[in-house]
Amino acid sequence: MKITDIAAHGRTFSFEFFPPKTEEAQAQLDQALLELEPLRPSFVSVTYGAGGSTRERTHEVVVSILRNTSMVPMAHLTCAAHTRAELVEILTRYREAGVQNVLALRGDPPTDLDLPPGELDHATDLVELVREVGDFAVGVAAHPEGHPASTNSSDDLDCQANKLRLADFGVTQFFFRAEDYERFVNEMHARGVDAPVLPGIMPVLNLKAIERMAAMSGAAFPDEFRRELEAAEAAGGPEAVRELGIASATELCRTLLDLGAPGLHFYTLNRSLATRQIFENLGLTGTR
């Protein structure tokens, strides 16, 4: 089933996973899938490693979800460090396996490997190639606070608008302030773009980990929120951080839904507890 068809019936609630590298990590992913499937997500996505480093594992996880669960999978694909022929081969395999959804990304080659830059320069080029290969629903990444590599906010918004015009929907990088999402969507509307943009949700479960991920993605980590988390950690340790992180993510989700967001996309990190708790807090458990 295509995500565009699912979204035509209302809001979507989706989960993101990454392909495991070890047997232990595979067991963790299997457990997360088992525990999250009863929430009846609209779809789930599987990430793709830089430079194709998880090429086969991503394919295996996506096809396994399609064949062995009731969930609709979306395959992430990056064009960095790939030839056009390689991308056509990957997409053809997905098409022949029955996968109907792709998240088209530019990506970056891994810095520790000597790989070519790739024959496609931008995510927009990959979107066009995906359309050529098959009848996929195509999503792209969106950056409410601006792309990390951008040096001009106006040009960045124009580029993101052009990308969304070519795609069926967008999925944002995680963020902590609902106003950043609202501003971004308004900027897209001002440029004549009405493709749905799903906000990405990353509940804070570990202070050091989220600081590292925010720095890598370019997401602003509000000072007030950081101080609250630091105080929680000092008073109650990791569990207090987790409780505050889940509570804060729940409130962010409520605000986003009140603003009219077309759904929510949860970065699960291959664990289920935080997502299940947020679903329960929002009253979504058992209603879908």
C-alpha positions as CSV (number, residue, x, y, z in Angstrom):
1,M,0.0,0.0,0.0
2,K,1.2,3.5,-0.8
3,I,1.6,6.1,2.0
4,T,-0.2,8.6,-0.2
5,D,-3.3,6.4,-0.2
6,I,-3.1,5.9,3.6
7,A,-2.7,9.7,4.2
8,A,-5.8,10.4,2.1
9,H,-7.9,9.0,4.9
10,G,-6.5,11.2,7.7
11,R,-3.6,11.7,9.9
12,T,-0.7,9.2,9.9
13,F,1.3,8.0,12.8
14,S,4.6,6.3,11.8
15,F,7.7,4.8,13.3
16,E,11.3,4.8,12.1
17,F,13.9,2.0,12.6
18,F,17.5,1.4,11.6
19,P,19.0,-1.9,10.2
20,P,20.8,-3.9,12.9
21,K,24.5,-4.7,12.6
22,T,24.7,-7.6,15.1
23,E,22.6,-10.5,16.3
24,E,21.9,-8.7,19.5
25,A,20.8,-5.6,17.7
26,Q,18.6,-7.8,15.4
27,A,16.9,-9.2,18.5
28,Q,16.3,-5.7,19.8
29,L,14.7,-4.6,16.5
30,D,12.6,-7.7,16.4
31,Q,11.3,-7.0,19.9
32,A,10.5,-3.4,19.0
33,L,8.6,-4.4,15.9
34,L,6.7,-7.0,17.9
35,E,5.7,-4.5,20.6
36,L,4.9,-1.6,18.2
37,E,2.9,-3.5,15.6
38,P,-0.2,-3.6,17.9
39,L,-0.3,0.2,17.8
40,R,-1.2,-0.1,14.1
41,P,1.1,2.5,12.7
42,S,0.2,4.0,9.3
43,F,3.6,3.0,8.1
44,V,7.2,2.4,9.3
45,S,10.5,3.4,7.7
46,V,13.9,1.9,7.7
47,T,17.1,4.1,7.4
48,Y,19.9,3.7,4.9
49,G,23.5,4.0,5.9
50,A,25.9,6.6,4.5
51,G,27.4,5.6,1.2
52,G,25.2,2.5,1.1
53,S,26.9,0.9,4.1
54,T,23.6,-0.8,5.1
55,R,22.4,-1.4,1.6
56,E,21.6,-5.1,1.9
57,R,20.5,-4.9,5.6
58,T,18.1,-2.1,4.8
59,H,16.6,-4.1,2.0
60,E,16.3,-7.2,4.1
61,V,14.5,-5.4,7.0
62,V,12.1,-3.5,4.6
63,V,11.1,-6.7,2.7
64,S,10.8,-8.7,6.0
65,I,8.4,-6.1,7.4
66,L,6.4,-6.2,4.2
67,R,6.1,-10.0,4.1
68,N,6.0,-10.9,7.8
69,T,4.0,-8.1,9.5
70,S,0.9,-6.1,9.0
71,M,2.9,-2.9,8.7
72,V,3.5,-0.9,5.6
73,P,7.3,-0.2,5.1
74,M,9.1,2.7,3.5
75,A,12.7,2.3,2.4
76,H,15.2,5.2,2.9
77,L,17.6,5.6,0.0
78,T,20.5,8.0,-0.4
79,C,22.2,8.9,-3.7
80,A,25.6,9.8,-2.3
81,A,28.4,7.5,-3.4
82,H,26.1,5.6,-5.8
83,T,26.0,5.4,-9.5
84,R,22.8,5.9,-11.3
85,A,22.8,2.3,-12.4
86,E,23.2,1.1,-8.8
87,L,20.3,3.2,-7.7
88,V,18.1,1.8,-10.5
89,E,19.1,-1.7,-9.4
90,I,18.1,-1.0,-5.8
91,L,14.8,0.6,-6.8
92,T,14.0,-2.2,-9.2
93,R,14.5,-4.8,-6.5
94,Y,12.2,-2.9,-4.2
95,R,9.6,-2.6,-7.0
96,E,9.8,-6.3,-7.7
97,A,9.5,-7.2,-4.0
98,G,6.3,-5.1,-3.8
99,V,7.7,-2.2,-1.8
100,Q,5.8,0.9,-2.8
101,N,7.3,3.7,-0.6
102,V,10.7,5.4,-0.7
103,L,12.2,8.3,1.2
104,A,14.6,9.9,-1.2
105,L,17.7,11.5,0.4
106,R,20.9,13.0,-0.8
107,G,22.9,11.7,2.1
108,D,26.7,12.1,2.7
109,P,29.5,9.6,1.9
110,P,31.1,8.2,5.1
111,T,34.2,10.3,5.9
112,D,36.3,7.3,6.8
113,L,35.9,5.6,3.4
114,D,37.3,6.7,0.0
115,L,34.1,6.7,-2.0
116,P,33.1,8.7,-5.1
117,P,30.5,11.4,-4.5
118,G,27.9,9.7,-6.7
119,E,26.3,10.5,-10.0
120,L,23.2,12.3,-8.6
121,D,23.9,15.6,-6.9
122,H,20.7,16.3,-5.0
123,A,17.7,14.6,-3.5
124,T,15.5,16.1,-6.2
125,D,17.5,14.1,-8.8
126,L,16.8,11.0,-6.8
127,V,13.1,11.8,-6.6
128,E,13.0,12.0,-10.4
129,L,14.8,8.7,-10.7
130,V,12.5,7.0,-8.3
131,R,9.5,8.2,-10.4
132,E,11.2,6.8,-13.5
133,V,11.8,3.3,-12.0
134,G,8.4,2.6,-10.5
135,D,5.0,3.9,-9.2
136,F,6.3,4.7,-5.7
137,A,5.0,7.1,-3.1
138,V,8.0,9.4,-2.6
139,G,9.0,11.3,0.6
140,V,11.8,13.6,1.2
141,A,13.5,15.1,4.3
142,A,12.6,18.5,5.6
143,H,14.6,20.7,8.0
144,P,12.4,23.1,9.9
145,E,15.5,24.9,11.4
146,G,17.3,24.9,8.1
147,H,19.6,22.4,6.4
148,P,22.8,22.0,8.4
149,A,24.9,22.8,5.3
150,S,22.9,25.9,4.4
151,T,24.4,29.4,4.8
152,N,21.3,31.4,3.6
153,S,17.9,30.8,5.1
154,S,15.9,32.2,2.2
155,D,17.8,30.2,-0.3
156,D,17.5,27.1,1.9
157,L,13.7,27.5,2.1
158,D,13.5,27.9,-1.6
159,C,15.5,24.7,-2.1
160,Q,13.3,22.8,0.4
161,A,10.2,24.1,-1.3
162,N,11.4,22.9,-4.7
163,K,12.2,19.4,-3.2
164,L,8.7,19.2,-1.6
165,R,7.0,20.2,-4.9
166,L,8.5,17.1,-6.6
167,A,7.7,14.7,-3.7
168,D,4.5,13.4,-2.2
169,F,5.3,14.4,1.4
170,G,8.1,15.4,3.7
171,V,9.4,14.0,7.0
172,T,11.2,16.5,9.2
173,Q,14.4,16.2,11.1
174,F,13.6,16.1,14.9
175,F,13.2,19.4,16.7
176,F,12.1,20.6,20.1
177,R,10.0,23.8,19.4
178,A,6.6,23.6,17.8
179,E,7.0,27.1,16.5
180,D,9.9,26.0,14.3
181,Y,7.7,23.5,12.6
182,E,4.8,26.0,12.3
183,R,7.1,28.6,10.8
184,F,8.5,26.2,8.3
185,V,5.1,24.9,7.1
186,N,3.9,28.5,6.7
187,E,7.0,29.3,4.6
188,M,6.3,26.4,2.4
189,H,2.7,27.5,2.0
190,A,3.9,31.0,1.1
191,R,5.9,29.4,-1.7
192,G,2.8,27.5,-3.0
193,V,3.8,24.1,-1.6
194,D,1.0,22.1,0.0
195,A,2.6,18.7,0.3
196,P,2.1,17.3,3.8
197,V,5.0,17.6,6.1
198,L,5.2,15.1,8.9
199,P,7.0,16.3,12.1
200,G,9.7,14.0,13.3
201,I,9.6,13.3,17.1
202,M,12.7,12.3,19.1
203,P,11.9,12.0,22.8
204,V,14.9,12.7,25.0
205,L,15.9,9.5,26.8
206,N,19.6,10.2,27.4
207,L,21.0,13.7,27.8
208,K,24.5,13.1,26.3
209,A,23.1,11.1,23.3
210,I,20.5,13.8,22.4
211,E,23.2,16.5,22.7
212,R,25.3,14.6,20.2
213,M,22.5,14.0,17.8
214,A,21.3,17.5,17.9
215,A,24.8,18.8,17.1
216,M,25.0,16.4,14.2
217,S,21.6,17.3,12.7
218,G,21.7,21.0,13.4
219,A,18.7,20.9,15.7
220,A,18.6,23.7,18.3
221,F,18.6,22.3,21.8
222,P,16.8,25.0,23.9
223,D,18.8,26.1,26.9
224,E,15.8,26.1,29.2
225,F,15.0,22.5,28.3
226,R,18.7,21.5,28.7
227,R,18.7,23.0,32.2
228,E,15.5,21.2,33.1
229,L,17.0,17.9,31.9
230,E,20.3,18.5,33.8
231,A,18.3,19.2,37.0
232,A,16.3,16.1,36.5
233,E,19.4,14.0,36.0
234,A,21.0,15.5,39.1
235,A,18.0,14.8,41.2
236,G,16.8,11.5,39.9
237,G,19.3,10.1,37.5
238,P,18.7,8.6,34.0
239,E,15.1,7.5,34.8
240,A,14.1,11.1,35.7
241,V,15.6,12.3,32.4
242,R,13.6,9.6,30.6
243,E,10.3,10.6,32.3
244,L,10.9,14.3,31.6
245,G,11.9,13.6,28.0
246,I,8.7,11.5,27.4
247,A,6.5,14.1,29.0
248,S,8.1,16.9,27.0
249,A,7.7,14.9,23.7
250,T,4.0,14.2,24.6
251,E,3.3,18.0,25.0
252,L,5.2,18.7,21.7
253,C,3.0,16.2,20.0
254,R,-0.2,17.6,21.4
255,T,0.8,21.1,20.3
256,L,1.7,19.9,16.8
257,L,-1.6,18.1,16.4
258,D,-3.4,21.2,17.6
259,L,-1.6,23.2,14.9
260,G,-2.9,20.8,12.3
261,A,0.1,18.6,11.7
262,P,-0.9,15.8,9.2
263,G,0.6,13.2,11.6
264,L,3.6,12.3,13.7
265,H,6.7,10.4,12.8
266,F,8.6,8.8,15.7
267,Y,12.3,8.1,15.7
268,T,12.3,5.0,17.8
269,L,16.0,4.1,17.9
270,N,14.8,0.5,17.6
271,R,13.1,0.6,21.1
272,S,9.5,0.7,21.8
273,L,8.9,1.9,25.4
274,A,9.0,5.7,24.8
275,T,6.8,5.5,21.7
276,R,4.3,3.3,23.4
277,Q,4.2,5.7,26.4
278,I,3.6,8.7,24.2
279,F,0.9,6.9,22.3
280,E,-0.8,6.1,25.6
281,N,-0.4,9.7,26.9
282,L,-2.0,11.0,23.7
283,G,-4.9,8.6,24.0
284,L,-4.0,6.9,20.7
285,T,-3.6,3.4,22.0
286,G,-6.6,1.3,21.0
287,T,-8.2,4.0,18.9
288,R,-6.6,3.2,15.5
